[in-house]
């Protein structure tokens, strides 16, 4: 959790994907996140958190369904959405908070 807090407190925008291995839509998100990372490179940080292995992190951010994506900037949650999000929307979001 310390490492997580260090990452989200960065001045770079950090996207956290709360997911579960058994979740179908979460599997759909995986290649989308890879595409976002390939488009943005070092401008983006994307972290995946398995809610079954890290229930305390899921509880801390009120994650009730998966996938839930939360964008952090300087330790604050600036955007949150559940469900599958298109790559171009995520790229726009990162650019907005750079």
Residue frames as qw, qx, qy, qz and C-alpha x, y, z in Angstrom:
[[0.000, 0.885, 0.465, 0.000, 0.00, 0.00, 0.00],
 [0.337, -0.731, 0.101, 0.585, 2.94, 2.38, 0.67],
 [0.353, -0.075, 0.612, 0.704, 4.21, 1.93, -2.86],
 [0.130, 0.651, 0.687, 0.294, 0.68, 2.55, -4.18],
 [0.167, -0.909, -0.272, 0.269, 0.41, 5.79, -2.19],
 [0.373, -0.511, 0.342, 0.695, 3.81, 6.92, -3.46],
 [0.298, 0.202, 0.703, 0.613, 2.70, 6.29, -7.07],
 [0.039, 0.763, 0.603, 0.229, -0.65, 8.08, -6.83],
 [0.273, -0.861, -0.141, 0.405, 0.94, 11.07, -5.09],
 [0.513, -0.035, 0.387, 0.766, 3.08, 11.74, -8.14],
 [0.200, 0.567, 0.048, -0.798, 2.46, 14.94, -10.09],
 [0.193, 0.121, -0.769, -0.597, 1.91, 12.76, -13.15],
 [0.758, -0.039, 0.017, -0.651, -1.61, 11.48, -13.79],
 [0.048, -0.211, 0.974, -0.063, -1.93, 7.85, -12.66],
 [0.726, -0.052, -0.287, -0.623, -4.73, 5.58, -13.86],
 [0.252, -0.210, 0.897, -0.295, -5.65, 2.75, -11.51],
 [0.645, -0.007, -0.554, -0.526, -7.59, -0.19, -12.93],
 [0.474, -0.197, 0.725, -0.459, -9.39, -2.10, -10.17],
 [0.660, 0.211, -0.553, -0.462, -10.11, -5.51, -11.67],
 [0.719, -0.256, 0.598, -0.245, -10.74, -9.19, -10.87],
 [0.132, -0.275, 0.882, 0.359, -9.43, -12.29, -12.66],
 [0.279, 0.346, 0.895, -0.034, -12.96, -13.70, -13.03],
 [0.261, 0.705, 0.276, -0.598, -14.41, -10.52, -14.58],
 [0.631, 0.468, 0.521, 0.335, -15.21, -10.60, -18.33],
 [0.214, 0.958, 0.120, 0.148, -15.28, -6.82, -18.90],
 [0.442, -0.792, 0.347, 0.240, -11.94, -6.57, -17.04],
 [0.693, -0.028, 0.577, 0.432, -10.40, -8.84, -19.67],
 [0.429, 0.771, 0.374, 0.286, -11.78, -6.47, -22.32],
 [0.148, -0.985, 0.063, 0.068, -10.06, -3.53, -20.59],
 [0.735, -0.417, 0.340, 0.412, -6.60, -5.13, -20.69],
 [0.590, 0.275, 0.414, 0.637, -5.79, -4.56, -24.40],
 [0.057, 0.919, 0.258, 0.294, -7.41, -1.10, -24.20],
 [0.472, -0.854, 0.133, 0.173, -5.02, -0.11, -21.41],
 [0.713, -0.148, 0.411, 0.549, -2.08, -1.51, -23.39],
 [0.413, 0.634, 0.397, 0.519, -3.13, 0.63, -26.35],
 [0.189, -0.972, -0.091, -0.101, -3.37, 3.75, -24.15],
 [0.640, -0.619, 0.283, 0.356, 0.11, 3.03, -22.75],
 [0.659, 0.133, 0.451, 0.587, 1.55, 2.55, -26.24],
 [0.233, 0.816, 0.318, 0.424, 0.02, 5.85, -27.42],
 [0.259, -0.947, 0.026, -0.190, 1.13, 7.88, -24.39],
 [0.686, 0.334, -0.457, 0.458, 4.33, 6.10, -23.38],
 [0.440, -0.054, -0.539, 0.716, 6.10, 7.78, -20.45],
 [0.222, -0.314, 0.013, -0.923, 3.37, 10.40, -20.14],
 [0.755, -0.330, -0.186, -0.535, 1.12, 7.78, -18.57],
 [0.022, -0.254, 0.904, -0.343, 1.28, 5.55, -15.53],
 [0.761, -0.161, -0.299, -0.553, -1.25, 2.72, -15.38],
 [0.116, -0.281, 0.876, -0.375, -1.55, 0.42, -12.37],
 [0.674, -0.198, -0.564, -0.435, -3.72, -2.69, -12.15],
 [0.231, -0.292, 0.720, -0.586, -5.06, -3.73, -8.75],
 [0.465, -0.183, -0.838, -0.220, -6.71, -7.12, -8.24],
 [0.472, -0.503, 0.121, -0.714, -9.58, -6.47, -5.80],
 [0.924, -0.253, -0.262, -0.116, -9.52, -10.10, -4.59],
 [0.753, 0.047, -0.338, 0.562, -5.86, -9.77, -3.56],
 [0.229, 0.075, -0.245, 0.939, -6.18, -6.16, -2.31],
 [0.193, -0.695, -0.673, -0.164, -9.64, -5.75, -0.76],
 [0.329, -0.651, -0.286, 0.622, -8.42, -2.91, 1.47],
 [0.151, -0.176, 0.336, 0.913, -7.48, -0.79, -1.57],
 [0.126, -0.415, -0.723, -0.538, -10.88, -1.51, -3.16],
 [0.326, -0.715, -0.592, 0.181, -12.66, -0.54, 0.08],
 [0.335, -0.457, -0.083, 0.820, -10.57, 2.60, 0.51],
 [0.051, 0.177, -0.367, -0.912, -11.79, 3.92, -2.86],
 [0.576, 0.304, 0.422, -0.631, -15.37, 2.60, -2.69],
 [0.290, 0.265, -0.758, -0.521, -14.91, 0.19, -5.57],
 [0.660, 0.071, 0.518, -0.539, -18.24, -1.66, -5.80],
 [0.875, 0.405, 0.251, -0.088, -17.95, -3.17, -9.26],
 [0.404, -0.461, 0.573, 0.545, -15.18, -4.13, -11.65],
 [0.593, 0.091, -0.132, 0.789, -13.63, -2.85, -13.74],
 [0.138, -0.961, -0.212, 0.115, -13.48, 0.52, -11.98],
 [0.608, 0.346, -0.018, 0.715, -10.96, 3.04, -13.28],
 [0.297, -0.912, -0.179, 0.218, -9.78, 5.91, -11.11],
 [0.553, 0.567, -0.079, 0.605, -7.44, 8.66, -12.29],
 [0.548, -0.723, -0.184, 0.379, -5.26, 10.23, -9.61],
 [0.423, 0.668, -0.081, 0.607, -3.33, 13.47, -9.81],
 [0.049, 0.505, -0.474, 0.720, -1.18, 14.57, -6.85],
 [0.047, -0.028, -0.889, 0.455, -2.85, 11.93, -4.66],
 [0.449, 0.286, 0.371, -0.761, -6.39, 13.09, -5.40],
 [0.400, 0.349, 0.827, 0.183, -9.00, 11.17, -7.33],
 [0.130, 0.376, -0.140, -0.907, -9.89, 13.45, -10.28],
 [0.632, 0.191, -0.402, -0.634, -12.00, 10.99, -12.31],
 [0.342, -0.102, 0.911, -0.209, -13.73, 7.66, -11.63],
 [0.687, 0.216, -0.237, -0.652, -15.77, 5.38, -13.85],
 [0.603, -0.105, 0.783, -0.111, -16.95, 1.79, -13.73],
 [0.787, 0.506, 0.333, -0.115, -17.17, -0.38, -16.82],
 [0.698, 0.123, 0.375, 0.597, -15.21, -0.54, -20.04],
 [0.072, 0.885, 0.002, -0.460, -13.84, 2.80, -21.29],
 [0.768, 0.602, 0.094, 0.198, -12.60, 3.35, -24.85],
 [0.720, -0.110, 0.029, 0.685, -8.88, 3.95, -25.43],
 [0.253, 0.519, 0.187, 0.795, -9.40, 7.34, -27.11],
 [0.430, -0.817, -0.210, -0.323, -11.42, 8.56, -24.09],
 [0.783, -0.527, -0.052, 0.326, -8.63, 7.52, -21.74],
 [0.591, 0.177, 0.122, 0.778, -5.98, 9.20, -23.90],
 [0.035, -0.720, -0.213, -0.659, -8.04, 12.42, -23.87],
 [0.645, -0.739, -0.182, -0.071, -8.40, 12.12, -20.10],
 [0.771, -0.266, -0.003, 0.579, -4.63, 11.74, -19.57],
 [0.390, 0.388, 0.177, 0.816, -3.95, 14.72, -21.83],
 [0.277, -0.803, -0.263, -0.457, -6.47, 16.79, -19.89],
 [0.670, -0.742, -0.011, -0.002, -4.68, 16.13, -16.58],
 [0.801, 0.166, -0.105, 0.565, -1.03, 16.30, -17.75]]
